[in-house]
Amino acid sequence: MKSIENALQELGLKSVNQGTSTGSNWMGDTSTNLIESYSPVDGKLIGKVTTTTKEEYEKVIATAQTAFKTWRNIPAPKRGEIVRLYGNALRDHKDALGMLVSYEMGKSYQEGKGEVQEMIDICDFAVGLSRQLYGLTIQSERPQHRMYEQWHPLGIVAIISAFNFPVAVWAWNSMIAMICGDVSVWKGSEKTPLCSVACQNILQKVLKENDVPEGVSCIINGDYRVGEWMSKDSRIPLVSATGSTRMGKIVAAEVASRLGRSLLELGGNNAIIVTPNADLEITTIGTIFGAVGTCGQRCTSTRRLIIHESVYDKVKENLVSAYPQLVIGDPLDEKNHMGPLIDKDAVNNYLNSIEEVKKQGGTMLVDGGVLEGPGYESGCYVKPCIAEVTNELQIVQHETFAPILYLIKYSTIEEAVAYQNGVPQGLSSAIMTDSVREAEYFLSASGSDCGIANVNIGTSGAEIGGAFGGEKETGGGRESGSDAWKAYMRRQTNTINYSKGIPLAQGIKFEF
């Protein structure tokens, strides 16, 4: 395996990197403010990225507007060819980019490479989609009239992504936007700025070699104020934002005030229901991966395990005996199951949540805490923990972005579904059962109210072929597969009269 230093070199990263790009070109000489990126793995400074000034932002938007006028008229399959070439470039740099994701964010190297694979997969999906983008033929009530609908590009798509998936979520949005004929402006998380710079470095060669108009794929960097510029900018018809529910509500209000569109992927408080008919072996594996994968920092991480009273003690015993076997440490070492939290703020949030569990009457079955000693010098490594709670506890209603798992007992399937649905968030859900009746009830209109509902797999690990997103305070947005592409386009209904008269709809007569 290559070293992180070799990976940084391969990705074209320096000690100080420009953080604003209009596509093939970098800008940033006017910025004096820098974002410093420290790795949660060892606490070391990886590199710095210049923040985008208001002047630079205006230039990016103007360049993107100009590019859109050309890009929208290029045939969609030709746009898809650019995406195909970028997917191939990602294949060439998969290991290096996966290592950067792991080192800058803290997820395991396997998960880092898996995230880059998601980028490659969405490129492949988008290439196929570029030869579809289908509309409908609609039967007209008027003779010798043809009615149909078609889809046109929107314009600039602003993408605000979060630290936990610092590259894949951008690709979900930008690759689909690109084949739809849109141009994009990406603001990555200020906690993982080098990942966005690396993605742009890889893309730039493809853009240059194929004479893609400057402005088709831009990046900017900075804190929440840069995001505010995009949210308030009437030149941007769609803002796709991934992050906390608090952030999403602010973005939604700003964009709605100018009658723009927002695509929101926000918090999740995901549960697995374990029925008496569950396979307890796959239940244990699915639960643990969902709860500790990415150190509990996936929006689809398993937060709650809702267990039938008849199997409660056995499930609890299995988990309590399995947790001590988890190996926590450097995520670049593939022997380790779990890496660190993203930063000290996340650690404090984790510790405060554990204290709240105890104050509210929960019982710790597997204790948490911060790990110290050799290999844990960054102060961001924590123990995954399990708490036995009742559904009424306030802390259970909130999403804690950390490896804390709550065990809740239930009596009937109706009660379990009510517990599952009884939180403000509605992203991912799962049921473990070999009963067709239980599975179908869970998937019915009376069952899970989440955007994702799984049977006999956990809550995390969605494939790109399906539309990804959730309901309620998760925001209602859909990204990635299925017909999520429609969010990036505008619908137009067309009627063509090829008769020699002009008959009106609804039988209206207009003569003179």
C-alpha positions in Angstrom: 0.0 0.0 0.0 1.3 3.5 -0.9 2.0 6.0 1.7 -0.2 9.0 2.4 2.7 11.3 1.2 2.7 9.4 -2.1 -1.1 9.7 -2.4 -1.0 13.5 -1.8 1.7 13.8 -4.4 -0.3 11.7 -6.9 -3.4 13.9 -6.4 -1.4 17.1 -7.0 -1.8 18.4 -3.4 0.6 20.9 -1.9 1.2 22.4 1.5 -0.9 25.4 0.3 -3.6 24.8 -2.3 -5.8 27.1 -4.2 -9.4 26.5 -3.3 -11.3 28.2 -6.1 -11.6 26.8 -9.6 -13.7 27.6 -12.7 -13.0 24.2 -14.2 -9.7 23.8 -16.0 -8.1 26.8 -14.1 -7.4 27.6 -10.5 -7.7 31.0 -9.0 -7.1 32.2 -5.4 -4.2 34.6 -5.5 -6.4 37.3 -4.0 -7.3 35.3 -0.9 -5.4 35.7 2.3 -7.6 33.4 4.4 -6.7 29.8 4.6 -8.5 26.6 5.8 -6.1 24.3 7.6 -6.9 20.6 7.3 -5.7 18.5 10.2 -6.1 14.7 10.1 -8.2 13.1 12.9 -6.0 10.1 12.4 -2.8 11.5 13.9 -3.6 15.2 14.4 -1.1 16.3 11.8 -1.6 19.2 9.4 -2.2 17.8 6.0 -2.3 21.0 4.0 -4.0 24.4 3.6 -6.6 25.6 1.1 -7.4 29.2 0.2 -10.9 30.4 0.9 -13.0 31.9 -1.8 -13.4 35.7 -1.7 -16.6 37.4 -2.8 -14.8 38.8 -5.9 -13.7 35.3 -6.8 -17.2 33.9 -6.2 -18.7 36.5 -8.6 -16.2 35.5 -11.2 -17.0 31.8 -10.7 -20.8 32.4 -11.1 -20.3 34.6 -14.2 -18.1 32.0 -15.8 -20.6 29.2 -15.0 -23.4 31.3 -16.5 -21.5 31.7 -19.7 -20.6 28.0 -19.8 -24.2 26.9 -19.4 -25.2 28.7 -22.6 -22.8 26.4 -24.5 -23.0 23.2 -22.4 -26.8 22.9 -22.5 -26.7 22.7 -26.3 -24.1 19.9 -26.5 -26.0 16.6 -27.1 -26.5 14.7 -23.9 -24.5 11.6 -25.0 -21.6 13.9 -25.8 -21.8 15.3 -22.3 -22.0 11.7 -21.0 -18.7 11.0 -22.8 -17.0 13.6 -20.5 -18.4 11.8 -17.5 -17.2 8.5 -18.8 -13.7 9.8 -19.1 -13.8 11.2 -15.6 -14.9 7.8 -14.3 -11.9 6.2 -16.0 -9.6 8.9 -14.4 -11.1 8.0 -11.0 -10.3 4.4 -11.6 -6.7 5.3 -12.2 -6.5 7.3 -8.9 -8.9 5.2 -6.8 -6.4 4.0 -4.2 -4.8 7.5 -3.7 -8.1 9.3 -3.5 -9.5 6.6 -1.2 -6.5 7.0 1.1 -7.0 10.8 1.2 -10.6 10.4 2.1 -9.6 8.0 4.9 -6.8 10.2 6.2 -8.6 13.5 6.0 -12.0 12.3 7.2 -11.1 9.3 9.4 -13.2 6.5 7.9 -11.5 3.2 7.2 -9.4 2.8 4.0 -11.8 0.2 2.8 -14.7 2.7 3.2 -12.6 5.4 1.6 -12.0 3.3 -1.5 -15.6 2.3 -1.4 -16.6 6.0 -1.5 -14.5 6.5 -4.6 -16.1 3.4 -6.1 -19.4 5.1 -5.6 -18.1 8.0 -7.7 -17.1 5.6 -10.4 -20.5 3.8 -10.2 -22.4 7.1 -10.5 -20.3 8.0 -13.5 -21.3 4.7 -15.2 -24.9 5.3 -14.3 -24.9 8.9 -15.6 -23.3 7.8 -18.9 -26.2 5.4 -19.6 -28.7 8.0 -18.4 -27.3 10.5 -20.9 -28.9 8.4 -23.7 -32.3 8.5 -22.0 -33.6 11.6 -20.1 -36.9 10.5 -21.4 -40.2 12.4 -21.6 -43.8 11.2 -22.2 -46.1 11.3 -25.2 -49.6 12.3 -24.0 -52.9 11.8 -25.8 -54.5 15.1 -26.8 -58.3 15.6 -26.7 -58.0 17.8 -29.8 -57.9 16.2 -33.3 -54.6 16.3 -35.2 -52.7 17.5 -32.2 -49.6 15.9 -30.6 -48.8 16.5 -27.0 -45.7 15.5 -25.2 -43.3 16.6 -22.4 -39.6 17.1 -22.5 -36.9 18.0 -19.9 -34.5 20.9 -20.2 -31.4 21.9 -18.1 -31.9 24.2 -15.2 -28.7 26.2 -15.2 -26.3 26.4 -12.3 -26.5 23.7 -9.6 -24.9 24.7 -6.3 -23.7 21.7 -4.3 -23.0 21.9 -0.5 -21.6 18.6 0.8 -20.7 17.4 4.3 -17.5 15.9 5.7 -18.7 12.4 6.2 -18.9 11.7 2.5 -16.5 14.3 1.2 -16.3 13.1 -2.5 -19.2 10.7 -3.3 -22.1 13.1 -2.6 -20.5 15.7 -4.9 -20.3 13.1 -7.6 -23.9 12.0 -7.1 -25.0 15.6 -7.8 -22.4 16.9 -10.3 -22.2 13.9 -12.6 -26.0 13.8 -13.0 -26.2 17.6 -13.4 -23.5 17.4 -16.0 -25.3 14.9 -18.3 -28.5 16.9 -17.7 -26.8 19.9 -19.3 -26.3 21.9 -16.1 -23.2 23.4 -14.7 -22.2 23.0 -11.1 -20.5 25.0 -8.3 -19.3 22.9 -5.4 -18.6 24.0 -1.8 -17.1 21.1 0.0 -17.0 20.8 3.8 -14.4 23.1 5.4 -13.5 20.0 7.5 -12.3 18.1 4.4 -11.2 20.8 1.9 -8.4 18.8 0.4 -10.8 16.1 -0.9 -12.6 18.7 -3.1 -9.3 20.1 -4.4 -8.1 16.5 -5.3 -11.3 15.7 -7.1 -11.0 18.9 -9.2 -7.3 18.2 -9.9 -8.3 14.8 -11.4 -11.2 16.4 -13.4 -9.2 19.3 -14.8 -7.1 17.1 -17.1 -10.3 15.6 -18.6 -11.8 19.0 -19.1 -8.7 20.4 -20.8 -8.2 17.5 -23.1 -11.8 17.6 -24.3 -12.2 21.4 -24.7 -15.0 21.5 -22.2 -16.2 25.1 -21.7 -14.6 26.8 -18.7 -17.2 27.0 -15.9 -19.0 23.6 -16.3 -17.6 22.2 -13.1 -16.4 24.8 -10.5 -15.4 24.6 -6.9 -15.3 27.1 -4.1 -14.2 26.8 -0.5 -15.0 28.5 2.8 -17.2 28.5 5.8 -21.0 28.8 6.1 -20.8 32.4 4.7 -19.8 31.0 1.3 -22.8 28.7 1.5 -25.0 31.7 2.2 -23.9 33.4 -1.0 -25.2 30.4 -3.0 -28.4 30.1 -1.0 -29.3 33.8 -1.6 -28.1 33.9 -5.2 -31.0 34.2 -7.6 -28.7 33.1 -10.5 -28.7 29.6 -9.0 -32.0 27.8 -9.6 -31.1 24.7 -7.6 -29.2 24.3 -4.3 -28.4 20.7 -3.3 -27.3 20.7 0.4 -26.2 17.8 2.5 -25.7 18.3 6.3 -27.5 18.8 9.5 -31.2 19.5 9.8 -30.4 22.9 11.3 -28.4 23.9 8.3 -30.9 22.5 5.9 -33.7 24.6 7.4 -31.7 27.7 6.9 -30.8 26.8 3.3 -34.4 25.9 2.5 -35.8 29.2 3.9 -33.2 31.3 2.0 -33.8 29.5 -1.3 -37.6 29.4 -0.9 -37.6 33.2 -0.2 -36.4 33.7 -3.8 -38.6 30.8 -5.2 -35.6 28.7 -6.0 -35.4 24.9 -5.6 -33.6 23.1 -2.9 -32.6 19.4 -2.7 -32.0 18.5 0.9 -30.2 15.5 2.4 -30.2 16.1 6.1 -30.2 14.1 9.4 -31.1 10.5 10.1 -32.1 8.7 13.3 -32.1 5.2 11.8 -33.5 2.1 13.4 -33.5 -1.7 12.8 -36.5 -3.7 14.0 -35.6 -7.2 15.2 -38.5 -9.6 15.2 -38.9 -13.1 16.8 -38.3 -14.4 13.2 -35.0 -12.7 12.7 -31.8 -14.5 11.8 -29.7 -13.3 14.8 -26.4 -13.9 13.1 -27.0 -11.4 10.3 -28.7 -9.1 12.8 -25.5 -8.9 14.8 -23.3 -8.2 11.8 -25.7 -5.7 10.2 -26.2 -3.9 13.4 -22.5 -3.5 14.3 -21.5 -2.3 10.8 -24.4 0.1 10.8 -23.6 1.4 14.3 -19.7 1.7 14.1 -19.0 2.1 10.4 -17.5 5.5 9.7 -17.4 5.8 13.5 -21.1 6.3 13.5 -20.9 9.4 11.3 -23.0 8.2 8.3 -26.3 9.8 7.9 -27.6 6.2 7.6 -25.8 5.0 10.7 -27.8 2.7 12.9 -28.8 4.6 16.0 -31.6 2.5 17.4 -32.2 -1.2 17.7 -35.8 -2.0 18.4 -35.9 -5.6 19.6 -38.9 -8.0 20.3 -39.1 -9.0 24.0 -38.8 -12.7 23.1 -35.3 -12.3 21.6 -34.2 -9.2 23.4 -31.8 -10.8 25.9 -30.1 -13.0 23.2 -29.6 -10.0 20.9 -28.2 -7.9 23.8 -25.9 -10.8 24.8 -24.6 -11.1 21.2 -23.8 -7.4 20.9 -22.3 -7.0 24.3 -19.9 -9.9 23.6 -19.1 -8.7 20.1 -18.2 -5.1 20.9 -15.0 -5.8 22.8 -13.7 -7.6 19.7 -13.8 -4.4 17.6 -10.3 -3.0 16.9 -10.1 0.7 16.9 -7.1 2.6 15.4 -5.5 4.1 12.4 -8.1 3.7 9.6 -5.3 3.2 7.0 -4.5 -0.1 8.7 -7.0 -2.5 7.3 -6.9 -4.7 10.4 -8.9 -2.0 12.3 -12.6 -1.9 12.2 -13.1 1.7 13.3 -11.2 5.0 13.0 -11.6 8.3 14.8 -14.4 10.9 14.9 -13.8 13.9 12.7 -12.6 16.4 15.4 -12.7 17.4 19.1 -16.1 19.0 18.7 -17.5 15.7 17.6 -15.8 14.0 20.6 -17.4 16.5 23.0 -20.8 15.9 21.4 -20.3 12.2 21.9 -19.4 12.6 25.6 -22.3 14.9 26.3 -24.7 12.5 24.7 -23.5 9.7 26.9 -24.0 11.9 30.0 -27.5 12.7 28.8 -28.4 9.0 28.4 -27.4 8.5 32.0 -29.2 11.5 33.3 -32.4 10.5 31.6 -32.3 7.0 33.0 -30.6 4.9 30.4 -28.2 2.1 31.3 -24.8 1.7 29.7 -24.3 -1.9 28.6 -21.0 -1.2 26.9 -19.2 1.9 28.2 -17.9 4.7 26.0 -15.0 7.0 26.5 -12.1 8.6 24.8 -9.1 6.4 24.0 -5.6 7.5 25.0 -2.1 6.3 24.5 0.1 5.4 21.5 -1.8 5.7 18.3 -4.6 7.8 19.8 -2.6 11.1 20.1 -5.2 13.1 18.0 -7.7 12.8 20.8 -10.5 11.8 18.3 -10.6 8.1 19.0 -13.6 6.9 21.0 -15.1 3.6 22.2 -18.3 2.5 20.5 -20.9 2.1 23.2 -24.4 0.5 23.8 -27.1 1.9 26.0 -30.3 0.2 27.2 -33.1 2.8 27.0 -36.9 3.2 26.8 -38.4 4.9 23.7 -39.5 7.9 25.7 -36.1 9.2 26.5 -35.5 12.6 24.8 -31.9 11.8 23.8 -33.3 8.9 21.6 -35.2 11.5 19.5 -32.0 13.2 18.5 -29.3 12.2 16.1 -25.9 11.9 17.6 -23.2 11.7 15.0 -21.1 9.1 17.0 -21.0 5.4 17.6 -23.8 5.2 20.3 -26.4 2.5 19.9 -29.7 2.4 21.8 -31.5 -0.8 22.6 -35.3 -0.6 22.9 -37.7 -3.4 23.7 -41.1 -3.9 22.0 -44.1 -6.3 22.2 -46.0 -6.1 18.9 -44.9 -5.3 15.4 -47.3 -2.3 15.4 -45.5 -0.9 18.5 -42.1 -1.5 16.9 -43.1 0.5 13.7 -44.6 3.3 15.9 -41.2 3.5 17.7 -39.4 3.4 14.4 -41.5 6.3 13.0 -41.7 8.3 16.2 -38.7 10.5 15.6 -38.4 13.7 13.5 -36.1 12.2 11.0 -37.0 9.8 8.2 -34.0 8.6 6.3 -33.2 4.9 6.6 -34.8 1.9 8.3 -34.6 -1.9 8.3 -36.3 -4.9 9.7 -34.7 -8.3 10.4 -37.2 -11.1 9.8 -37.8 -14.3 7.9 -41.5 -13.7 8.0 -43.1 -12.5 4.7 -46.0 -11.0 6.6 -43.7 -8.9 8.9 -41.6 -7.8 6.0 -44.5 -6.7 3.8 -46.2 -4.9 6.7 -42.9 -3.0 7.3 -42.8 -2.0 3.6 -46.5 -1.1 3.3 -48.1 2.3 3.7 -48.7 1.4 7.3 -45.0 0.6 7.9 -41.8 2.5 7.8 -42.1 6.2 6.9 -38.5 6.5 5.8 -37.2 7.1 2.3 -35.2 3.9 2.6 -36.7 0.7 4.0 -34.6 -2.5 4.0 -35.3 -6.2 4.9 -32.5 -8.3 6.3 -29.8 -5.8 5.7 -28.8 -2.9 7.8 -29.6 0.8 7.5 -26.3 1.9 5.8 -24.7 0.9 2.5 -27.1 2.2 -0.1 -26.5 1.4 -3.8 -26.3 4.2 -6.4 -29.1 2.6 -8.6 -31.8 3.7 -6.2 -32.9 7.2 -5.3 -31.3 8.2 -2.1 -33.0 10.4 0.5 -35.5 10.6 3.3 -38.7 12.3 4.6 -39.7 14.6 7.4 -36.6 16.5 8.8 -34.4 14.5 6.5 -35.5 17.0 3.9 -37.4 15.1 1.2 -34.6 15.3 -1.4 -33.6 12.4 -3.7 -30.2 12.0 -5.2 -28.2 9.4 -7.2 -30.3 6.7 -9.0 -33.8 6.0 -10.3 -35.4 9.2 -11.7 -33.6 11.5 -9.3 -32.2 13.2 -12.4 -35.5 15.1 -12.8 -34.6 17.3 -9.8 -31.8 18.8 -12.0 -34.0 19.6 -15.0 -37.2 21.6 -15.8 -40.2 20.0 -17.3 -41.9 21.5 -20.4 -45.2 20.4 -21.9 -45.5 20.8 -25.6 -48.5 20.7 -27.9 -48.2 20.7 -31.7 -51.2 21.4 -33.9 -50.9 19.9 -37.4 -54.5 20.5 -38.4 -55.8 23.3 -40.6 -58.0 24.7 -37.8 -57.4 25.7 -34.2 -59.7 23.7 -32.0 -59.7 24.7 -28.3 -59.5 22.4 -25.3 -62.5 21.7 -23.2 -64.8 22.2 -26.2 -64.6 26.0 -26.0 -65.8 27.9 -29.0 -64.2 31.2 -30.0 -65.5 32.5 -33.3 -65.8 35.9 -34.9 
